Amino acid sequence: MSRRINLNADLGESFGAWRMGDDDALLRLVGSANVACGFHAGDPLVMRRTLAAARRGGVSVGAHPSFPDLQGFGRRRLEMPAPEVEAMLVYQIGALDALARTEGLRVTHVKPHGALNNMACEDPVLAATVVRAVKALDPGLILLAPARSCLAAAGREAALPVVEEVFADRAYADDGTLLPRSRPGAVLHDAQRCVQHVMGILERGAIRSAGGVDLAVQAGSICVHGDGPQAVASASAIRSALQAAGFELVTLPELLRSASAPGAQGAAGSSSARSSA
């Protein structure tokens, strides 16, 4: 029996006349799409078009909510009271789900974006706030969270369905966080380097940091950032490599239906090292 794994991408990040990435091409390669909800990118028409394309491709869809930061693409850290964070998350997820229903879809997972994700991965209090908002809206929503993060741990503690992910196109620091984008080598631009990075993680059962430290993970999903110029080439090469290695690529709901899903529902163990997205 083949091993199951999910390939996901952050999509729907265009805004008005401004275009970001090649969503149509990526939706032919991934199993799940994390759709921007208008606070860091996306708008109602972009959201609806992305959802329609996901439906045609048989791709499961999730909300990709962020801090209200269009100018900074959601990558600037903001300090907000917990009730405001909860309200903005419910607002964004609910908006995407309403549009999804008009396309005959349901939002099945949530993956915070950018600085919100980074901070929730490192801060247990913010992680619990994010999880509280998701659970209040729908306790059946899958939380897609970085492996070894506070966010994943908070989701498991709240009994949310959790799938842990690793990043195909990002290098990791020795403490399990992602190297800051300002650091040389933090973003992997070459498709084959991304393939080597991903397959190395799966073969070792561990992320190898930039400093050579192996950090144990059981990843259920691989993320390719849709905003990079190499995104389509990387996703295509990773998909081919996974299939050649005997993996069955599935949606996130399909992954969780598999009793032996790696990285799913707390199967990634109890490691407490931090990670950021």
C-alpha positions in Angstrom: 0.0 0.0 0.0 1.4 3.4 -1.0 2.1 6.1 1.6 -0.2 9.1 1.5 0.9 12.7 1.6 -0.5 16.1 0.7 1.0 18.8 -1.4 -0.4 22.3 -0.7 0.1 25.8 -2.1 -0.8 29.4 -1.0 -3.1 30.7 -3.8 -5.5 33.4 -4.6 -3.0 36.1 -3.8 -3.7 38.4 -6.7 -5.6 41.7 -5.9 -7.6 43.7 -8.4 -5.5 44.3 -11.5 -2.4 43.0 -9.8 -1.5 39.4 -10.5 0.5 37.1 -8.3 1.6 33.6 -9.3 0.1 31.0 -11.7 -2.8 29.6 -9.7 -4.2 27.6 -12.6 -1.0 25.7 -13.2 -0.5 25.0 -9.5 -4.0 23.8 -9.1 -3.2 21.0 -11.5 -0.3 19.9 -9.3 -1.4 20.2 -5.6 -4.0 18.5 -3.5 -5.0 21.4 -1.4 -5.1 25.2 -1.8 -4.8 27.8 0.9 -6.8 30.7 -0.4 -6.0 34.3 0.7 -9.0 35.9 2.3 -8.5 39.6 1.5 -6.4 40.9 4.4 -2.9 40.3 2.9 -4.0 39.6 -0.7 -7.0 38.5 -2.6 -10.3 40.1 -3.1 -13.9 38.7 -3.4 -13.6 38.1 -7.2 -10.1 36.6 -6.9 -11.3 34.4 -4.1 -14.3 33.2 -6.0 -12.3 32.5 -9.2 -9.7 30.6 -7.2 -12.4 28.5 -5.6 -14.0 27.7 -8.9 -10.7 26.6 -10.4 -10.1 24.4 -7.3 -13.5 22.8 -7.7 -12.7 22.0 -11.3 -9.4 20.5 -10.3 -10.7 18.4 -7.4 -8.6 20.3 -5.0 -9.6 20.8 -1.3 -9.7 24.4 -0.2 -8.7 26.1 3.0 -8.7 29.6 4.4 -5.3 31.5 4.5 -6.1 34.3 6.9 -3.6 37.0 8.0 -3.1 40.2 9.8 -4.8 43.2 8.1 -1.7 44.2 6.1 -2.2 44.5 2.3 0.8 46.8 1.9 3.2 44.4 3.7 1.7 41.2 2.2 0.9 40.1 5.7 4.5 39.7 6.6 4.7 42.5 9.2 4.3 41.7 12.8 1.3 43.3 14.5 0.3 43.3 18.2 -3.4 42.9 18.5 -5.7 42.0 21.5 -6.9 38.4 21.5 -10.6 39.2 20.9 -9.6 41.2 17.8 -7.5 38.4 16.5 -10.3 35.9 17.0 -12.8 38.2 15.3 -10.6 38.9 12.3 -10.0 35.1 11.8 -13.7 34.2 12.0 -14.4 37.1 9.6 -11.9 35.9 7.0 -12.7 32.2 7.2 -16.4 32.8 7.1 -16.1 35.0 4.0 -14.2 32.4 2.2 -16.6 29.7 3.2 -19.6 31.7 2.0 -18.0 32.1 -1.4 -17.0 28.5 -1.4 -20.6 27.4 -0.9 -21.7 29.3 -4.0 -19.2 27.1 -5.9 -20.4 23.9 -4.4 -17.4 23.6 -2.0 -16.8 23.8 1.7 -13.7 25.2 3.4 -12.1 22.1 5.0 -8.9 23.6 6.6 -7.3 26.7 7.9 -3.6 27.8 7.6 -2.6 31.2 9.0 -0.4 33.3 6.7 2.8 35.2 7.1 3.6 37.0 10.3 0.4 35.7 12.0 1.6 32.2 11.4 5.2 32.9 12.4 4.1 34.5 15.7 1.6 31.8 16.5 4.2 29.1 15.9 6.4 30.7 18.6 3.9 32.1 21.0 1.6 29.6 22.9 -0.8 32.4 23.9 -1.3 33.6 20.3 -1.4 29.9 19.1 -4.3 29.2 21.6 -6.1 32.4 20.3 -5.9 31.2 16.7 -7.1 27.7 17.7 -10.0 29.1 19.7 -11.2 31.1 16.7 -11.0 28.1 14.4 -12.8 25.8 16.9 -15.5 28.3 17.6 -16.3 28.5 13.9 -16.2 24.8 13.2 -14.4 22.2 15.4 -14.2 20.0 12.3 -11.9 22.3 10.4 -8.4 20.9 9.8 -5.6 23.0 11.2 -2.6 23.0 8.8 0.3 24.0 11.0 4.1 24.0 10.7 5.8 20.9 12.1 7.2 21.2 15.6 5.3 24.4 16.3 3.3 25.9 19.2 0.4 26.2 16.8 0.3 22.5 16.0 0.6 21.7 19.7 -2.3 24.1 20.5 -4.5 22.5 17.9 -3.9 19.0 19.2 -4.6 20.2 22.8 -7.9 21.6 21.7 -8.8 18.4 19.8 -8.8 20.0 16.4 -7.8 17.8 13.5 -4.2 18.7 12.8 -1.9 18.1 9.9 1.7 19.2 10.2 3.5 20.6 7.2 7.1 21.4 6.1 8.2 23.9 3.5 9.7 22.8 0.2 11.2 26.1 -0.6 12.5 27.4 2.7 15.6 26.6 4.8 15.4 26.1 8.6 17.4 27.4 11.5 18.9 25.1 14.1 15.9 25.8 16.5 13.3 24.7 13.9 12.2 28.2 12.8 12.6 29.2 9.2 15.6 31.3 8.3 14.5 34.9 7.9 14.0 35.8 4.2 16.7 38.4 4.5 19.3 35.7 5.1 21.2 34.2 2.1 19.9 30.8 1.2 16.7 31.2 3.2 14.5 30.8 0.1 15.2 27.9 -2.2 14.8 29.1 -5.8 15.9 26.0 -7.8 13.3 23.2 -8.3 15.8 20.4 -7.9 17.1 21.9 -4.6 13.5 21.9 -3.4 13.1 18.2 -4.4 16.3 17.3 -2.6 15.2 19.2 0.5 11.7 17.5 0.6 12.9 14.0 -0.2 15.7 14.4 2.4 13.1 15.3 5.1 10.9 12.4 4.2 13.8 9.9 4.0 15.4 11.0 7.3 12.1 11.7 9.1 13.8 15.0 10.0 14.4 18.5 8.8 18.1 19.2 8.4 18.8 22.7 9.4 21.2 25.2 7.8 23.6 24.4 10.6 23.4 20.6 10.0 21.1 19.8 12.9 18.5 17.1 12.3 15.0 17.9 13.8 12.6 15.0 13.9 9.3 15.5 12.1 6.5 13.4 10.7 5.1 15.7 8.0 1.7 15.0 6.5 1.9 17.9 4.0 4.5 19.7 1.9 4.0 23.5 1.1 5.1 25.3 -2.0 4.7 29.0 -1.8 2.7 30.1 -4.8 4.1 33.6 -5.0 7.6 32.5 -6.1 8.7 32.6 -9.8 9.8 28.9 -9.4 6.6 27.7 -7.8 5.2 25.8 -10.7 8.5 24.1 -11.6 9.1 23.2 -8.0 5.6 21.8 -7.4 5.8 19.8 -10.6 9.3 18.4 -9.8 8.3 17.6 -6.2 5.1 15.9 -7.3 7.0 13.7 -9.7 9.6 12.8 -7.1 7.0 11.9 -4.5 5.1 9.7 -7.0 8.3 8.0 -8.1 9.1 7.3 -4.4 5.7 5.5 -4.0 3.7 8.3 -2.4 0.0 8.7 -3.1 -0.8 12.4 -3.3 -4.2 13.2 -1.7 -6.3 16.1 -0.4 -6.1 17.0 3.3 -9.5 15.4 4.1 -8.4 12.3 2.4 -5.1 12.3 4.3 -7.0 12.4 7.6 -9.2 9.6 6.6 -6.1 7.4 6.4 -5.5 5.9 9.9 -1.8 5.9 9.3 -1.5 9.5 8.0 1.9 10.9 9.0 1.8 14.3 10.7 -2.0 14.0 11.2 -4.0 14.4 14.4 -0.9 14.6 16.6 1.0 11.7 15.0 4.1 13.9 14.7 5.0 13.3 18.4 5.5 15.7 21.3 8.5 17.7 20.1 8.2 21.3 21.3 10.8 23.0 19.1 9.5 26.1 17.3 8.8 26.6 13.6 7.7 29.6 11.6 6.0 30.0 8.2 
